[in-house]
Amino acid sequence: MKKIKKRRALILLSIGLLVIATSQILSHSFELPDFVKGSFIGIGIGLLLTSLIFGNFKTVRN
């Protein structure tokens, strides 16, 4: 699989964190079924892992 650019990886990382945070806030405010909570958290973790694994994060070496 090819690498994704750093900007797109950071966008995926941000969206993943936002999905997880939103699911936590909604589950605190409303009574959500377990399936919905698990789906939101699973999608968020999937986005986070995708951005970390396929992201082009190169470190600078001197």
One Martini backbone bead per residue (centre of mass of N, CA, C, O) as a GRO file, in nm:
protein
   62
    1MET     BB    1   0.099   0.034   0.019
    2LYS     BB    2   0.070   0.361   0.001
    3LYS     BB    3   0.161   0.658   0.091
    4ILE     BB    4   0.066   0.931   0.275
    5LYS     BB    5   0.042   1.239   0.331
    6LYS     BB    6   0.089   1.441   0.594
    7ARG     BB    7  -0.170   1.611   0.574
    8ARG     BB    8  -0.369   1.371   0.550
    9ALA     BB    9  -0.283   1.232   0.814
   10LEU     BB   10  -0.365   1.468   1.001
   11ILE     BB   11  -0.662   1.466   0.924
   12LEU     BB   12  -0.722   1.175   1.013
   13LEU     BB   13  -0.635   1.216   1.305
   14SER     BB   14  -0.844   1.437   1.374
   15ILE     BB   15  -1.101   1.278   1.300
   16GLY     BB   16  -1.058   1.044   1.496
   17LEU     BB   17  -1.063   1.215   1.755
   18LEU     BB   18  -1.344   1.342   1.702
   19VAL     BB   19  -1.509   1.079   1.701
   20ILE     BB   20  -1.439   0.986   1.988
   21ALA     BB   21  -1.530   1.242   2.139
   22THR     BB   22  -1.823   1.245   2.036
   23SER     BB   23  -1.905   0.971   2.152
   24GLN     BB   24  -1.858   1.047   2.448
   25ILE     BB   25  -2.053   1.287   2.462
   26LEU     BB   26  -2.311   1.139   2.365
   27SER     BB   27  -2.304   0.912   2.587
   28HIS     BB   28  -2.337   1.121   2.820
   29SER     BB   29  -2.612   1.258   2.718
   30PHE     BB   30  -2.698   0.986   2.586
   31GLU     BB   31  -2.865   0.683   2.509
   32LEU     BB   32  -2.663   0.448   2.370
   33PRO     BB   33  -2.594   0.197   2.198
   34ASP     BB   34  -2.341  -0.026   2.178
   35PHE     BB   35  -2.313  -0.029   1.869
   36VAL     BB   36  -2.265   0.277   1.833
   37LYS     BB   37  -2.024   0.315   2.018
   38GLY     BB   38  -1.842   0.099   1.880
   39SER     BB   39  -1.844   0.225   1.599
   40PHE     BB   40  -1.718   0.497   1.663
   41ILE     BB   41  -1.457   0.387   1.794
   42GLY     BB   42  -1.368   0.209   1.553
   43ILE     BB   43  -1.343   0.435   1.345
   44GLY     BB   44  -1.140   0.608   1.502
   45ILE     BB   45  -0.916   0.392   1.526
   46GLY     BB   46  -0.887   0.340   1.224
   47LEU     BB   47  -0.794   0.627   1.150
   48LEU     BB   48  -0.548   0.637   1.333
   49LEU     BB   49  -0.397   0.389   1.218
   50THR     BB   50  -0.387   0.480   0.925
   51SER     BB   51  -0.222   0.741   0.975
   52LEU     BB   52   0.025   0.599   1.117
   53ILE     BB   53   0.103   0.380   0.903
   54PHE     BB   54   0.060   0.557   0.613
   55GLY     BB   55   0.222   0.782   0.700
   56ASN     BB   56   0.461   1.056   0.625
   57PHE     BB   57   0.684   1.029   0.892
   58LYS     BB   58   0.966   1.206   0.891
   59THR     BB   59   1.277   1.227   1.020
   60VAL     BB   60   1.530   1.429   1.127
   61ARG     BB   61   1.869   1.391   1.019
   62ASN     BB   62   2.224   1.470   1.095
   0.00000   0.00000   0.00000
